[in-house]
Amino acid sequence: MLTFSISYFLEVLPKLLSAIPFTFEVIVVSAVLCILAGILVSIIRILRIPILMPITDVWLSFVRSMPFVLLLFLSYFLVPFLLKASGLVQGSLNKIIYVYITMVFAYAPVIAEIIRPAYFSIEKGQKEAAEVFGMTPAQEIVQVVMPQMIPTVLPLLVNQVIEIVKDTSLMYMIGLMDLMGRANLIITVHQGIGKLESYLAVAILYWVMIAVLESLMKYLENRQTRILNRRVS
């Protein structure tokens, strides 16, 4: 019969905290790579670059149809096969590389579809006015386009980062020792004892991480709103 021990829960919680630095590192690197790749894909889709545009259409359709765990396994087994078949790499890659590859593949086109409509929502007249005032394309983007895009894009980007945080919980399935991996190791060492306590501790830690991320999003959103209000006034 399944039981719950508060003393064991308090014992296992500090053990799981040791996996936080690695998990946090993967989350940060994944989020940065996905956003940068998403910006590149959005440029392709905004400019409608021939050949590349249809590829991004297929890419977006494919990742929207696939569960993340399946993409992770495809990356883990298919990428080494392709690298060895091409002669580019003979040895095995660090397992974390497959996580980053999967994250970028899964989220870059989705993030691009957040950025693209936000870009087109900016009135064309404002862009033309920036050109009249002699702004360079870089100045136009930084000073005119981005400040207006951020309030629209930021909440949606944070939602995607939250999804990234949740999907990192699957990397234990290829042998990486993240929060879930640590919990499963502890359960195995204790021969299946303390499953409820361990998984509840993991749930609370993910809840805290997401809550911190949402608080940061609200702070940035409020800050950007204040900046825009000062510019208008």
FENFEN-V273958 format. One record per pair of residues at least 24 apart in sequence whose C-alpha atoms are under 10 Angstrom apart, sorted by the first residue. I is the first residue (numbers start at 0). J is the second residue. D is the distance in whole Angstrom. If there is no record, write none. Layout:
i->[I,I]
j->[J,J]
d->[D,D]
This chain:
i->[1,1,1,1,2,2,2,2,2,3,3,3,3,4,4,4,5,6,7,7,7,7,8,8,8,8,8,8,8,8,9,9,9,10,10,11,11,11,11,11,11,11,11,11,12,12,12,12,12,12,12,12,12,13,14,14,14,14,14,15,15,15,15,15,15,15,15,15,15,15,16,16,16,16,16,17,17,17,18,18,18,18,18,18,18,19,19,19,19,19,19,20,20,21,21,21,21,22,22,22,22,22,22,22,22,22,23,23,23,23,23,25,25,25,25,25,25,25,25,26,26,26,26,26,26,26,26,26,27,27,27,28,28,29,29,29,29,29,29,29,29,29,29,29,30,30,30,30,30,30,30,30,30,30,30,30,30,31,31,32,32,32,32,32,32,33,33,33,33,33,33,33,33,33,33,33,33,33,33,33,33,34,34,34,34,34,34,34,34,34,34,34,35,35,35,35,36,36,36,36,36,36,36,37,37,37,37,37,37,37,37,37,37,37,37,38,38,38,38,38,38,38,38,39,39,39,40,40,40,40,40,40,40,40,41,41,41,41,41,41,41,41,41,41,41,42,42,42,43,43,44,44,44,44,44,45,45,45,45,45,45,45,46,55,55,55,56,57,58,58,58,58,58,59,59,59,59,59,59,59,59,60,60,61,62,62,62,62,62,62,63,63,63,63,65,66,67,67,67,67,67,67,67,67,67,68,68,68,68,68,68,69,70,70,70,70,70,70,70,71,71,71,71,71,71,71,71,71,71,71,71,71,72,72,72,72,72,72,73,73,74,74,74,74,74,74,75,75,75,94,94,94,94,95,95,95,95,97,97,98,98,98,98,98,98,99,102,102,102,105,106,106,106,106,109,109,110,110,110,110,110,113,113,113,113,113,113,114,114,114,114,114,114,114,115,115,116,116,116,117,117,117,117,117,117,117,117,118,118,118,118,118,118,118,119,119,120,120,120,120,121,121,121,146,146,146,146,147,147,147,149,149,149,149,150,150,150,150,150,150,150,151,153,153,153,153,153,154,154,154,154,154,156,157,157,157,157,157,157,158,158,158,158,160,160,161,161,161,161,161,162,164,164,164,164,165,165,165,168,168,178,178,178]
j->[192,193,194,195,192,193,194,195,196,193,194,195,196,193,195,196,196,196,192,193,196,197,193,194,195,196,197,198,199,200,196,197,200,196,197,182,185,186,193,196,197,198,200,201,182,196,197,198,199,200,201,203,204,200,178,181,182,185,197,177,178,179,180,181,182,185,197,200,201,204,178,181,200,201,204,177,178,181,176,177,178,179,180,181,182,177,178,181,204,205,208,177,178,175,176,177,178,164,167,168,170,175,176,177,178,179,164,167,177,178,208,95,98,99,163,164,167,170,177,99,102,160,161,163,164,165,166,167,160,163,164,99,102,98,99,100,101,102,103,106,160,163,164,167,99,102,103,106,107,156,157,159,160,161,162,163,164,103,160,99,100,102,103,106,107,99,100,101,102,103,104,105,106,107,108,109,110,111,159,160,163,103,106,107,108,109,110,111,114,156,159,160,103,107,110,111,103,104,106,107,108,110,111,103,104,106,107,108,109,110,111,112,113,114,115,107,108,110,111,112,113,114,115,107,108,111,107,108,109,110,111,112,114,115,107,108,109,110,111,112,113,114,115,116,118,111,114,115,111,115,108,111,112,114,115,111,112,114,115,116,118,119,115,107,108,111,108,108,104,105,107,108,109,104,105,106,107,108,109,111,112,108,109,105,104,105,106,107,108,109,105,106,108,109,105,105,101,102,104,105,106,163,166,167,169,101,166,167,169,170,172,101,97,98,100,101,102,104,105,97,98,99,100,101,102,104,105,166,169,170,172,173,97,98,101,170,172,173,97,101,98,99,100,101,102,104,100,101,173,170,173,174,175,170,173,174,175,170,173,166,167,169,170,173,175,167,163,166,167,163,159,160,162,163,156,159,152,155,156,159,160,151,152,153,155,156,159,148,149,151,152,153,155,156,148,152,148,151,152,144,145,147,148,149,150,151,152,144,145,147,148,149,151,152,144,148,144,147,148,151,145,147,148,223,224,226,227,223,224,227,219,220,223,224,219,220,221,222,223,224,227,220,216,217,219,220,223,213,216,217,219,220,216,209,212,213,215,216,217,209,212,213,216,209,212,208,209,210,212,213,209,205,208,209,212,205,206,209,201,205,202,204,205]
d->[9,9,9,8,10,8,9,8,9,8,9,7,7,8,9,7,8,9,10,7,7,9,8,10,9,5,7,10,8,7,9,10,9,9,10,9,8,10,9,8,6,10,8,10,10,9,7,10,9,6,8,10,9,9,10,8,9,9,10,9,6,9,9,6,7,9,8,8,7,9,8,9,10,9,8,9,8,9,7,5,5,9,9,7,9,7,7,10,9,10,10,9,10,10,8,7,9,9,8,9,10,10,8,5,7,10,9,10,9,10,9,8,8,8,10,9,8,10,9,10,10,8,9,7,6,9,9,7,9,9,9,8,10,8,6,9,9,6,7,10,9,7,9,9,9,8,9,9,10,9,10,9,6,9,10,7,9,10,9,8,9,8,6,10,8,9,9,10,7,5,8,9,6,5,9,9,8,10,10,9,9,8,8,7,10,10,7,8,10,8,10,9,9,8,9,10,7,9,9,5,8,8,8,8,10,7,4,6,7,5,5,8,9,8,10,8,9,8,6,10,10,7,9,8,9,8,7,6,9,9,6,9,9,9,9,8,9,8,4,7,8,6,6,9,9,8,9,8,9,10,10,8,9,10,7,9,10,9,6,9,8,8,10,10,7,10,9,10,8,9,10,7,10,9,8,9,9,5,7,9,9,9,10,9,8,6,8,10,8,8,8,9,9,8,9,9,8,9,10,7,10,10,7,10,8,9,8,10,7,9,9,10,10,10,10,6,9,8,8,7,7,10,9,6,8,10,9,10,8,8,9,8,9,10,9,10,9,8,9,9,8,10,7,6,10,9,9,9,8,9,7,8,7,8,9,10,8,9,9,10,8,9,7,9,10,10,7,9,9,10,8,9,9,8,10,8,9,9,7,7,10,9,6,9,7,7,10,8,9,9,6,10,9,9,10,10,9,10,9,9,9,9,6,9,10,7,7,7,8,9,7,10,10,9,10,9,10,9,8,10,10,7,8,8,9,9,7,9,10,8,10,8,8,9,9,6,9,10,7,7,10,9,7,9,8,7,10,9,7,8,10,8,9,10,8,7,9,7,10,10,10,9,10,9,9,9,7,10,8,9,10,8,8,8,10,8,10,9,10,9,10,9,9]
